[in-house]
Amino acid sequence: MIGFLLRRLVTTVLVLVGVSVLVFLIMQLVPGDPVRTMLGTSATGERVAEVRHQLGLDRPLVMQYSDYMAGMLHGDLGRSLTLSQPVSAVLFPKLANTMILAAGSLLICLAIGIPLGTLAGTRQYSVADRGSMFVALAGASIPVYWAALVIIDVFALQLGWLPTSGMHDTRDPGGLVDVLHHLVLPAVAAAVVPTAVVARMVRGSMVEALHADHVRMLRASGVPERLVIWRHALRNILPPVVNIVGLQIGYLLGGVIFVEVVFNWPGLGGQLHTSITAGDMPMIQAGVLFIAFVFVIVNLITDIAVALLDPRTRKAA
């Protein structure tokens, strides 16, 4: 197990370094001059050159990257070109809000996806199986922003049950209850696709587990069906389910961007959308790296959990 952990940690560090290099180079290839964007079109060439020198943008790319990584290791992600504030001071609260939205969506995903997939897998080819998988297929095919707009139209505009945007009531913030009230619709919208994916994965794993030889032997020996399903089959499908849930957590962290924009949720996705529109390169770099970092760490935790559940995977890694 220790060797497995060391290999995964080394791989994680290499992936993070590779992502940082890739993001840095992509930002350099984006058309437009970030300094010109910051100063405006009326700035003189001399002023633009002066600011570029102050920011170190006139130095070779290798030196710019080394300075950027050195700053990251010390917690300095640079300054926003449009807000004139430290990037970390802007993004850390946004990241916390995104984590709240992702956690709410994950709870909905697990509460619906696992029971739905289990129901379909234990009743293969039945009406319940076909109906639930049709719903899951439809959910996986729906664009996230379209689902968000439909949910707003039905539950906020027509029924008037829940608010359409924001994280708090601007007139009378009500603490945790107010946050949960605003969280419901965006969390449901973000959970549509992950719930469908988890349901289909659980269904396939359950069908495979129920056709295993040892499960057939248990049935032949007279073990009640509910014990076969809940004590034996579910235990066997835990590794692939944990794996797919970990991937969906990464999807939620990156995929809630559209949901945050539609619902005006003050998270990392909304800030990235604003920064991309304004051409704020330091903010974009840091935001993408935040998402990549959390995604890689979640995958590392998922791999460790799967290795603990299924020791055979340790040798394959």
Number of C-alpha atoms within 10 A of each C-alpha: 12 8 11 16 16 11 12 18 14 10 14 17 14 12 15 16 14 12 16 21 13 12 17 21 13 11 14 13 8 11 8 10 13 20 22 20 16 19 15 11 8 7 13 12 9 9 13 19 15 14 16 17 12 10 14 14 15 14 12 9 14 9 13 16 16 11 12 17 17 13 13 14 9 8 10 15 22 20 19 21 22 18 13 10 12 16 21 20 13 16 20 15 14 21 21 14 19 24 18 17 27 25 17 19 27 23 15 19 26 17 12 17 27 20 15 24 28 24 18 26 27 19 16 15 11 12 11 16 19 14 13 21 20 14 14 23 16 13 19 18 12 12 13 21 20 14 19 22 15 13 18 23 14 13 15 16 14 10 10 12 12 16 19 21 20 18 22 21 15 8 6 8 12 13 10 10 11 14 16 17 16 21 23 16 24 29 26 22 24 30 29 25 26 27 29 26 21 27 30 25 21 26 28 17 22 26 19 14 22 21 11 12 10 13 18 14 11 15 15 9 9 9 13 10 13 10 13 17 19 11 11 16 24 19 13 19 21 18 21 16 19 17 17 17 22 20 18 24 22 20 17 24 23 19 20 28 22 22 26 27 21 20 23 16 27 20 25 29 27 22 22 22 16 15 21 13 9 15 23 21 23 21 27 23 20 22 24 17 17 16 17 20 20 15 20 18 16 17 20 18 14 19 22 19 16 20 20 14 17 14 11 11 15 17 10 8 12
